[in-house]
Amino acid sequence: MTDDQKRRDQLLRAEHSTEADAAPRIEVSEHDGNVRIDVAETAAVRPGPGPGAEGAGEPKETRPGTEEEQA
């Protein structure tokens, strides 16, 4: 069994799970020896505040001592 098959099998074991629960949520690519991991555009769940949540769509605040402030 491949890693992808094991992942799908594990995610579909939960009660009331669907095929959408087992859908890939990340895209991995390699360019010039560097590996990049991105959240898939098709991912049902994405990191960060959800739509309508306080802070959704607003720029991230800079805090004293962070790299953003120093830039």
C-alpha positions as CSV (number, residue, x, y, z in Angstrom):
1,M,0.0,0.0,0.0
2,T,1.4,3.4,-1.0
3,D,1.6,6.4,1.4
4,D,-1.2,8.1,-0.5
5,Q,-3.4,5.0,-0.2
6,K,-2.6,4.7,3.5
7,R,-3.5,8.4,4.0
8,R,-6.8,8.0,2.1
9,D,-7.7,4.8,4.1
10,Q,-7.0,6.5,7.4
11,L,-9.0,9.6,6.6
12,L,-12.0,7.6,5.4
13,R,-12.1,5.4,8.5
14,A,-13.8,8.2,10.6
15,E,-17.5,8.0,11.0
16,H,-19.4,10.1,8.4
17,S,-16.3,10.8,6.4
18,T,-16.6,11.4,2.6
19,E,-14.2,11.3,-0.3
20,A,-13.8,15.1,0.0
21,D,-12.2,14.5,3.5
22,A,-9.5,12.4,1.8
23,A,-8.8,14.9,-1.0
24,P,-5.3,16.2,-1.2
25,R,-4.9,19.5,0.6
26,I,-1.3,20.4,-0.4
27,E,0.8,20.6,-3.6
28,V,4.5,19.7,-3.4
29,S,6.9,20.9,-6.1
30,E,10.6,20.9,-6.5
31,H,12.6,23.5,-8.3
32,D,16.4,23.6,-8.5
33,G,16.7,21.4,-5.5
34,N,14.2,23.4,-3.4
35,V,11.0,21.9,-2.2
36,R,7.9,24.1,-2.0
37,I,4.7,23.1,-0.2
38,D,1.6,25.1,-1.0
39,V,-2.0,24.7,0.1
40,A,-4.0,23.3,-2.8
41,E,-6.5,25.7,-4.4
42,T,-9.0,22.9,-4.2
43,A,-8.5,22.4,-0.5
44,A,-11.8,22.6,1.4
45,V,-10.1,23.8,4.5
46,R,-7.4,26.5,4.4
47,P,-5.2,28.0,7.2
48,G,-6.1,31.3,8.8
49,P,-9.4,32.8,9.9
50,G,-12.5,31.6,8.0
51,P,-14.7,33.8,5.9
52,G,-16.6,36.2,8.0
53,A,-14.3,35.7,11.0
54,E,-12.8,38.7,12.7
55,G,-9.5,39.5,11.0
56,A,-10.4,37.6,7.8
57,G,-9.0,39.4,4.7
58,E,-7.2,42.0,6.7
59,P,-3.4,42.5,6.5
60,K,-1.3,40.9,9.2
61,E,-0.3,43.3,12.0
62,T,3.4,43.9,12.5
63,R,4.7,43.5,16.1
64,P,7.7,45.2,17.6
65,G,10.8,43.1,17.0
66,T,9.5,41.1,14.1
67,E,11.1,40.8,10.7
68,E,8.2,42.8,9.1
69,E,8.9,45.8,11.3
70,Q,12.6,45.7,10.6
71,A,12.1,45.5,6.8
